[in-house]
Amino acid sequence: MINKNFIYILLAVIVAVGILLLDTTVPLGVADSILYIILVPIAFFTKNKKFIYISAIAGTLLTVTGIFLSPPGGEIWQVITNRSLTLFAIWVIAILCLLERGQSEKMKAIHADLEKNIQKRTVDLNKSNTELEKESAYVQLHKDVAIAANEKIELQDTLKVCLSKICAHANWPVGHVYLVPNQTSNWLEPAKIWFLENPSRFDTFRKISEATPFGPGMGLPGRVLVSKQPEWIIDVTKDTNFPRAKVAENIGVKAGFAFPLLIGKKVVGVMEFFSVEAEEPNRDLMKVMAEVGIQLGRAVERQWAEEDIQNSNERLRRLYQRLEMIREEERTRIAREVHDELAQILSTLKLELSLLDKKMTDDKSSLRTDTQMMLLLVNNTIQTVKRIAMDLRPPILDDLGLHEAIQWQGREFEKRTGINFISEVGFGNIELDIERSTAIFRIFQETLTNILRHAKAKNINVLMHQEDAMVTVKIKDDGIGITSDQISDNKSLGILGMRERARAWKGDVNIQGTHDQGTTVTINIQRN
């Protein structure tokens, strides 16, 4: 390709020769030498100061040479004036071109510096944006983990969500969790909670991991257990303290890192992640994971607290159930003793008084009046003893079953209070063990007591039916209706006792009330 400067130089030479030939043929009086000015603008387009100088000098020499080579003509002062003006014009234009070229080069230099600065700023800005995006991703990851750790879901679901989030952030295909089996253990056992991008590809590694517990210092989880800090292995296949790599020839993973789940200073679990390629440690990621481990430690702590509460409640429930059984046994024993011992003694006393009364003659009328009064008192006492024995433990519950006991209790309640009692049975005879029958009967008694105290009812309807393995007793009154605040009041020991009795046998008590339309109490108890 021909250089543009060469073309401009060639053009200047041709123009100079042409003007020179013209100048040598035209008389001196004609101002044709002004044409030499053209050489300077042609040199300007070469964008080279040296060529501008050369063209100005060449124009000057040709202008002066034309004085000697051109044919005579005109006055001498005209010739000198014309040639002087030509020289002046040549150098004025040359100077202007040089100034413009200098300014152009300066602007070019400034532009180059500006471009350089822009490129540098762009690189810095891109780097800053990359760092900002990286930090934003870490912040978002931390936020997602914090939300998952504080949601009221099972610990297993929380850990699954966090494994997925971290693997997606790090772009690593494998995530797994080790947990301590209890609050006092110093060993890590596989929790069998995974994130696997390709389950079939990592099946061998999964099976090996699920069969391998770790103690302090053993393998990657054991290192974290001891250091209580995140740990990184560039290539697990070349690491001397990675036992799982020795079990199979190809476990499918290379780089690995793990971090502890902490409650205070105690490691309660370890999350580990693996890549299929060897990678250098990412310090920023490890730093963020250390903070994530504290968040997840709180989730484990909350799970432990919930388990402690559940275990405590279960122990209290069993204790309550045992106390109720002891109370029922004691009631049964006292009722039996009252019925068998005291009632018999009173019956014997009544018999003796009756015999004594018959032996009284007419002349002992005052004594006979006393014996009649004593007979009346003894008879009333016998009835009171029978009522006490029935209240302590109605024999009908043991002898005839739950349905007859509820019917009897309802009729007795109707006699005492005047509240109409209606009973409906949706099934034939049902076999319930004595403990479950007692639980339903005592809840029924407590419901009747509450109706008498609070409901201002005129009618009570009791419906009993069974469905599958559940026995249901529904008691409905037409009173003023219980409020939702009263139902949820933790200070209501009667309602709490009813629910605990049912819960002891895997049942429940549901209470619903409508203002001025009554209350419905539904007792559900599982069969034997």
Secondary structure, DSSP 8 states (H G I E B T S, - for coil): ---HHHHHHHHHHHHHHHHHHHHHHS-TTS-GGGGGGGHHHHHHTTT-HHHHHHHHHHHHHHHHHHHHHS---S-HHHHHHHHHHHHHHHHHHHHHHHHHHHHHHHHHHHHHHHHHHHHHHHHHHHHHHHHHHHHHHHHHHHHHHHHHHHSSS-HHHHHHHHHHHHHHHHT-SEEEEEE-SSTT---BEEEEEEEESSTTTTHHHHHHHHT--B-TTSHHHHHHHHH-S-EEES-GGG-TT-THHHHSS--S---EEEEEEEETTEEEEEEEEE-SS-----HHHHHHHHHHHHHHHHHHHHHHHHHHHHHHHHHHHHHHHHHHHHHHHHHHHHHHHIIIIIHHHHHHHHHHHHHHHHH--GGGHHHHHHHHHHHHHHHHHHHHHHHHHHHH--HHHHHT-HHHHHHHHHHHHHHHH--EEEEEESSS-----HHHHHHHHHHHHHHHHHIIIII--SEEEEEEEEETTEEEEEEEE-SS---HHHHH-TT-HHHHHHHHHHHTTT-EEEEEEETTTEEEEEEEEE--
